[in-house]
Amino acid sequence: MNQDNSSSGKPMDKPASGGRTAVVALVALALVAALFVLVPVEWQLWIKAFHVFVIIAWMAGMLYLPRLFVYHAEAGPGTPQSETFKVMERRLLKGIMTPSMIVSWVLGLWLAWKVFEFQGGWIHAKIALVLVMSGLHGYLSASFKRFERDANTKSGKFWRVMNEVPAVVLILIIILVVVKPF
């Protein structure tokens, strides 16, 4: 996937082809459709277990990426440390966080539909908070792109505060799921 850039001697990532992306999207949609149509409700404990696993992976990234941004902001653009953080951030975001978020949504919606039948105010509040978490994920993704271009304007202090936001949202989601207060 990497090719040598002869002018600098550094490896370059090739952009993904549009055709390959479309095929991956179609396969993913087919798998989601199969999950919703073919998987019986009796598998709910397996679905819940895998849902918890991917939530843990997603939240680990949501808590770690802003911490990387703290160090990255303090390293400054163009430094060797900055280049290392770019690699770490890209791998975390694209290899763990985004796939985990997508699978979390798919499995969570399956559970909400097949097991809970979208009944109870708690499930609607949980979905709203997961939307907030997904929006935060999008904000972190956009911030990663700014760091990648050496265009970050936020301080390490800002990222320290942002590091706490996913934890607060996660606590609220856990309370809703466990206590089901309404």
N, C-alpha and C positions, 0 to 999 in steps of 0.2 A: 504494500500500500504506500510505502514511502519511496521517494525517488530522490536521487542526489541533485542538489542545486549546484551546478558546476561553478557558479561565480562565488559562492560563499562556502561551499563544502558542507553545508548543513542540510539535513534531511527536510523534505517538504511533504506535507500531507496533500494528497490529491483530493479534490472535492468529490463528494459522492455523486454518482450519476442520477439524473432524474428518473430514469427507467428503473434502476435498482430500488430507489426510494418508493416508487409506485408499487412495485412488486411486494416489497416488505409491508407496505400499508395494506394492500389487498389480502396478503396472508394473515396479517394481524386481525383485520376485520372478519375474515373467515373463521379464525380461531375464536374470536369473541362471540360471533353468531353461534358457533358450535357449542360453546360453553353455555350460552343462555338457552339453547334449544335442547341439547342432548344430555346435559349433566343433570341427573335427578337430584331432588332435594335431599335424598338420603346421604349424599356426599357432603352435606353442609359442614360437618366437622373437619373434613380434609380441606375444604375451601376456606373455612375460618382459620385453620392452622397456617395455610400458605399466605392468607391475607395478613395475619399477624407478622409472619416472617418478612414480607415485602414492606410492611409498614415500618418495621424496625430498621430495615436497610435504608428506606427513604428518610426516616427521621434522623438516623445517624449522619447521613449526608447533609440534611438541613441544619443540623447542629454544628457540623464540622466545616462546611464551606464558608460561613461567615467568619469563623475563627481563622481559616486560611486567608481570608480577605484582610483581617487585622494585620497579620504578619506581612502580607503582600503590600498593603498600603504603607506600612512602616519601612519596607525594604526600598521603596522608591522605584520608578520606572527605569528600565534598561540595565538593571544590575543582574548579576548571575543568579542571585536569590529570586528576583522577580521572574526570570525565565523558568526556574524550577517550580515556582508556585503556579505559573501558567499551566505547566504540564500536569501538576497534581490536581488543580482545579478542573481542568478539562476531563481528566479521567474520572474524577469523582462525579461530576455533573452528568457526563454523557454515558459513562459505564455503569454507574450505580443509581444515582438519584432519579434521573428521568425514566429509565426503564422500570424502576421500582414504583414510581408515582403512577405510571400508566397501568401496571398490573394491579396496584392497590385500588385504583378507580374501578377497573373491570371487576375484580373480585368483590369489592365493596358494594357495587351496584347490584351484582348477582345476589349477594346476601340480603341487601335491602329489599329486593324484589321477591326472591323465592322464599326467604325465611321470614322476614319481618313484614312483607307485603306493604312496605312504605307506611306502616301504621305506627302512630305515636309521635308526639311532638319532638321527642328526643332525636329520632332518626333524621327529621328535617333540620333540626339545629345542628346535628353532627355533619350532615351534608353541607350546610352553609359554612361551617368551620373548615371543612375539608376544601371547599372552594377558596376560602381565605388562605389556607396553607398552600394551595396550588397557585394562587396569585403571588404569594411570597416566593414560591419556587420560580415563577416567571420573572419576578424582580431580581432574584439572585442570578438567574440565567442571563438577563440583560446586563447585570453588573459584571458578570464574568466576561462578557464580550467587551465591556469598557476596559477592564483590566488587561484583556488580551491585546487591545489596541494601545495600551499605555495611556488611557484617557480617564482613569479613575480620578474623581474629584473629592471623594469622601475620605475622611480621616480614619485612622485606626480606632479612635474613640467612637465614631459613628458605628463602625462595624462591631465594636464590643457591645454596643446597645442592641444592634440588629441581631447579634448572636443569641439574645435572650427571647426574641419574639417567637420563634418556632416552639420553644419550650413552653411558653405560656399558652399558645394555641393548642399544643399537644395535651397539656394538663386538662384543659376544658373538654377536649374531645374524649379523653379517657374517662372523665367524670360522667359525661353523657352516656357513654357506652356501658359503663359498669353500674352506675346508679340508676340510670333511666328516670330522671327526676320528673318528667312529664310526658 
